[in-house]
């Protein structure tokens, strides 16, 4: 027998060298990253086109003399801060700022408290739970202008069902001018907005309660944590993330509320329900001073951004903890 060993044929000189496993993994990872980017690009373009461009256009208009004549001449000269000076120096602006703050604070407080109480109530098991929760969503499903028209009929001074009912029950001696009195109109608008915002708060808070494990309540009950003690020790800490989202979105939505005020009072009486959002609408589409209307809108954007930054900082602090 021959002692010679069989040798494997040598690879051809022109054949490429095999790629190491590290290079293959790197190429696969790069391809995966490119694929992710390609999936995100259409959404990014849609956001820029549908949201980015209008915001940028609104910011630019705030520094232009953009009026009705611009649609005919195509010219909107830059005027610097003149639009901001004009709207801020207006006597109605200070009233609108105070009303916006009161309207936002009152609406958010009422919506959140009532929404939380209802969420805790519906978190219990009882007959017709689902039916009643569905009924509470009706105000959210109604168009805002329809809801405001219905409430305008309810709050009408002479023949509104609210005054008629309260007089028949002996609660009031005469009709209350819910929408025509400067001292009552803002309160009426806030109450209507609370009614419309309760379903939003109820839905999110109820979903947050559903995500809390029952085992926590069972373990807490063994240590004597029941009732309000269970709420403060178990429910509230686990619900803080949802609460922060509800409050932030509620503030942003309430700052720009327009339909309700237009349908109920149109900013009156005597500017008692005038807000920054309503003033921006009137400057733009009633007086056709689009530059000044854009300036008021930009002020609202800055206020909303301030609340968004506060929310992000609070949320980051909660995550760090």
C-alpha positions in Angstrom: 0.0 0.0 0.0 1.2 3.5 -0.7 1.9 5.9 2.1 1.1 8.9 0.1 -1.7 11.1 1.5 -4.6 12.3 -0.7 -4.4 16.0 -1.0 -7.6 18.2 -1.5 -7.6 20.1 -4.8 -6.4 23.6 -4.4 -9.0 26.3 -5.0 -8.7 28.2 -8.3 -6.6 31.3 -8.1 -9.5 33.5 -9.4 -12.1 32.3 -6.9 -13.0 35.0 -4.3 -12.0 34.4 -0.7 -14.9 33.4 1.6 -16.2 36.3 3.7 -15.7 36.0 7.4 -18.8 35.5 9.6 -18.3 39.0 11.2 -18.5 40.7 7.8 -21.6 38.8 6.9 -23.3 39.8 10.1 -22.3 43.4 9.6 -23.7 43.4 6.1 -27.0 41.8 7.2 -27.3 44.3 10.0 -26.7 47.2 7.6 -29.4 45.8 5.2 -31.8 45.6 8.1 -31.2 49.2 9.1 -31.7 50.4 5.5 -35.0 48.4 5.4 -36.2 50.1 8.6 -35.3 53.5 7.2 -37.2 52.8 4.0 -40.3 51.8 6.0 -40.1 55.1 8.0 -39.5 57.4 5.0 -43.1 57.4 3.7 -44.5 58.2 7.2 -41.9 60.9 7.6 -42.8 62.5 4.3 -46.5 62.4 5.2 -45.8 64.1 8.5 -43.7 66.8 6.9 -46.3 67.4 4.2 -49.4 67.3 6.4 -48.1 68.8 9.6 -44.7 70.3 9.1 -45.5 72.5 6.1 -48.7 74.1 7.7 -46.9 74.8 10.9 -44.0 76.4 9.1 -46.4 78.4 6.9 -48.3 79.6 9.9 -45.0 80.7 11.6 -44.0 82.6 8.5 -47.4 84.3 8.1 -47.1 85.6 11.7 -44.3 87.9 10.4 -46.1 89.0 7.2 -48.8 91.5 6.3 -51.0 88.7 5.1 -54.5 90.0 4.4 -57.3 89.6 2.0 -55.4 91.6 -0.7 -52.7 89.0 -0.7 -55.0 86.6 -2.5 -55.3 89.0 -5.4 -51.8 90.5 -5.4 -49.8 87.4 -4.2 -47.7 89.8 -2.1 -47.3 89.5 1.7 -44.5 91.8 2.8 -42.6 91.0 6.0 -43.5 93.3 8.9 -41.4 91.8 11.6 -43.1 91.7 15.0 -45.8 94.2 14.1 -48.5 91.4 14.1 -47.5 90.3 17.6 -47.4 93.9 18.9 -50.8 94.5 17.4 -52.5 91.5 19.0 -50.7 91.7 22.4 -51.4 95.5 22.8 -55.1 94.9 22.1 -57.3 95.3 25.2 -59.1 92.0 24.4 -55.9 90.0 24.5 -55.4 90.2 28.2 -59.0 89.2 28.7 -58.5 86.3 26.3 -55.4 85.1 28.2 -57.2 85.1 31.5 -60.3 83.4 30.0 -58.0 80.8 28.3 -56.3 80.0 31.6 -59.6 79.7 33.5 -61.3 77.7 30.8 -58.3 75.3 30.5 -57.9 74.8 34.3 -61.6 74.4 35.0 -62.1 72.0 32.1 -59.1 69.8 32.9 -59.9 69.7 36.6 -63.6 68.8 36.1 -62.9 66.3 33.3 -60.2 64.5 35.2 -61.9 64.3 38.6 -65.2 63.1 37.1 -63.4 60.8 34.7 -61.4 59.2 37.5 -64.4 58.6 39.7 -66.3 57.0 36.8 -63.3 54.9 35.9 -63.0 53.6 39.4 -66.8 53.0 39.5 -66.8 51.0 36.2 -63.7 49.1 37.3 -66.1 47.1 39.6 -68.1 44.2 38.3 -71.9 44.8 38.2 -74.7 44.2 35.7 -74.9 46.4 32.6 -71.4 47.7 33.2 -70.5 47.6 29.5 -73.8 49.2 28.4 -73.4 52.1 30.8 -69.8 52.7 29.7 -70.9 52.7 26.1 -73.6 55.3 26.9 -70.9 57.5 28.5 -69.1 57.6 25.2 -72.0 59.3 23.4 -70.8 62.9 24.1 -67.4 61.9 22.5 -69.1 60.5 19.4 -71.3 63.6 18.7 -69.9 66.3 16.5 -68.8 69.3 18.6 -71.1 71.7 16.8 -74.1 69.4 17.3 -73.3 69.1 21.0 -73.0 72.8 21.4 -76.3 73.5 19.6 -78.0 71.0 21.9 -76.6 72.6 25.0 -77.5 76.1 23.7 -81.1 75.0 23.6 -80.8 73.5 27.1 -79.3 76.6 28.6 -81.6 79.1 26.8 -82.7 81.7 29.4 -86.5 81.8 28.8 -87.5 78.4 27.4 -84.4 76.2 28.1 -85.1 72.9 29.8 -82.6 73.6 32.6 -84.2 76.8 33.8 -87.7 75.3 33.5 -86.7 72.3 35.5 -85.0 74.2 38.2 -87.9 76.6 38.5 -90.4 73.8 38.8 -88.3 72.2 41.5 -88.1 75.5 43.4 -84.4 75.7 43.2 -84.4 79.1 41.5 -87.0 81.9 41.6 -86.3 83.3 38.1 -84.5 82.2 34.9 -80.7 82.2 35.0 -79.0 83.9 32.0 -76.5 81.0 31.5 -75.2 82.3 28.2 -76.0 86.0 28.3 -74.5 87.1 31.6 -70.8 88.1 31.7 -70.5 86.5 35.2 -72.1 83.2 34.3 -71.3 82.6 30.6 -67.7 81.3 31.1 -68.8 78.9 33.8 -71.5 77.5 31.5 -69.0 77.0 28.7 -66.6 75.3 31.0 -69.4 72.9 32.2 -70.3 72.0 28.7 -66.7 71.4 27.8 -66.3 69.2 30.9 -69.3 67.1 29.7 -67.7 66.7 26.3 -64.3 65.7 27.7 -65.4 63.2 30.3 -65.5 60.2 27.9 -61.9 60.8 26.8 -60.7 60.8 30.4 -62.9 57.9 31.3 -61.6 55.7 28.4 -57.9 56.3 29.1 -58.1 56.0 32.9 -60.3 52.9 32.7 -57.7 51.3 30.4 -55.0 52.2 32.8 -56.9 50.6 35.7 -57.4 47.4 33.6 -53.7 47.1 33.2 -53.0 47.0 37.0 -52.7 43.3 38.1 -55.3 42.1 40.6 -52.5 40.4 42.5 -51.3 43.7 43.8 -54.7 44.5 45.4 -54.8 41.0 46.9 -51.4 41.4 48.4 -52.2 44.8 49.6 -55.4 43.6 51.2 -53.4 41.1 53.3 -51.4 44.1 54.7 -54.6 46.1 55.3 -54.5 48.3 52.2 -58.1 48.6 51.2 -60.4 51.5 50.1 -58.6 54.8 49.8 -55.4 53.4 51.2 -55.3 50.9 48.3 -56.0 53.7 45.9 -53.1 55.9 47.1 -50.6 53.0 47.7 -51.4 50.8 44.6 -53.7 52.4 42.1 -52.2 55.9 41.9 -48.5 54.9 41.6 -49.4 52.5 38.8 -51.6 55.0 37.1 -49.3 58.0 37.1 -48.0 57.4 33.6 -51.5 57.3 32.2 -52.5 60.3 34.3 -49.6 62.4 32.9 -50.7 61.5 29.3 -54.3 62.3 30.0 -53.5 65.7 31.5 -51.0 66.7 28.8 -53.4 65.8 25.9 -56.3 67.4 27.8 -54.4 70.7 28.1 -53.4 70.7 24.5 -56.9 69.9 23.3 -58.5 72.4 25.6 -56.2 75.3 24.6 -57.4 75.1 21.0 -61.2 74.5 21.7 -63.1 76.7 19.3 -66.4 74.9 18.2 -68.0 74.9 21.7 -67.5 78.6 22.3 -68.6 79.5 18.8 -71.7 77.4 19.1 -72.7 78.7 22.6 -71.6 82.3 23.0 -69.3 83.3 20.0 -67.0 84.9 22.6 -69.6 87.1 24.3 -71.2 88.6 26.2 -68.8 91.5 26.5 -65.9 89.2 25.6 -66.6 87.1 28.7 -65.8 83.9 26.9 -63.2 85.2 24.5 -60.1 82.9 24.3 -56.9 83.1 22.3 -58.1 80.4 19.9 -61.3 82.2 19.3 -59.5 85.5 18.9 -57.2 83.9 16.3 -60.3 82.6 14.4 -61.9 86.0 14.4 -58.8 87.9 13.3 -58.3 85.4 10.4 -61.8 84.6 9.1 -63.9 87.5 10.3 -61.5 90.5 10.0 -59.4 88.7 7.3 -56.1 89.7 9.1 -54.5 86.4 8.6 -51.1 87.6 9.8 -52.4 88.6 13.1 -54.5 85.4 13.4 -51.3 83.4 12.6 -49.5 85.3 15.4 -52.1 84.3 17.9 -51.9 80.7 16.7 -48.1 80.8 17.1 -48.6 82.0 20.7 -50.8 78.9 21.3 -48.2 76.7 19.7 -45.5 78.0 22.1 -47.8 77.5 25.1 -48.6 73.9 24.0 -44.9 73.2 23.5 -44.2 74.4 27.0 -46.6 71.9 28.4 -45.2 69.2 26.2 -41.7 69.9 27.5 -42.9 69.8 31.1 -44.6 66.4 30.3 -41.4 65.0 28.8 -39.3 66.1 31.8 -41.8 64.7 34.3 -42.0 61.4 32.3 -38.3 61.1 32.1 -38.0 61.7 35.9 -40.5 59.0 36.6 -38.6 56.5 34.3 -35.4 57.3 36.1 -37.0 56.7 39.5 
